Amino acid sequence: MPIRKESATDFARLLEASRSAAALSGAGCSTNAGLADFRGAKGLYNSGKYDPQKLFDIDEFLKEPGYFYDFARDFTQQFKKIKPTFTHHFFSALEKTGKLKGIITQNIDALHQKAGSVNVVELHGSFWTSRCMSCAREYSYSEMEPKILSAEVPRCGCGVVIKPDIVFYGEGVKRLGESVKLACESDLFIIIGSSLEVYPAAAIPDSAYGKIVLVNKGPVNIKAERLSLNISDDLDDFFMAVADELQLSV
Ligand SMILES: [Zn+2]
């Protein structure tokens, strides 16, 4: 039996036995969507165009928000084009069966929601909403898009800079308690497309007392003995094989 088929069968058996699964997704989950993995070879971190440390540093943002919004203009162009991948749709379908209780994500691209997932815990926030740094008025993405494209720095009606609800370096992650609870209550914890290099997301699997499975292309910062399954494969190809095995319509 080819390796992918064998791994997909093993994965499907674990899912069938699970009554309460949860997942954690990272940048690798969105690579096939055309959004460059920030840390990958072609990712923003390595493009040289922006310095990611400066880009997502809250002190830098407060000093010079224009630097961030130059990037945001680029990101917005990509954001319009990207669509959820098979993997995003797979996890949305799995949630509808009642088996998957929620998905924690390190991604800010809102692709899980676009695929129809409901319980999405965005640890690092997202571009979906933004907020005035003074009066806290909330702006939707559709309100922000024209502002990002036309103004050097989008400002609120009150005159103060608007900040997207993404988590910058120097800010605390969002909804960590809910993430830990999801992991803690799961009997199967699925890590997809994360190298677990960024804390505190990297520590969330420590709260999972049940089985842990990993699907990622490339090395991951987790002890191999904690894993019931360790799959290194293309995410979409792999989850297509799992969907076949489960006869899950995605
Ligand atoms: Zn305001």
Residues whose N, C-alpha, C, O or C-beta is under 5 A from the ligand:
A	BS01	ZN	C132 S134 C135 A136 R137 C156 G157 C158 V160
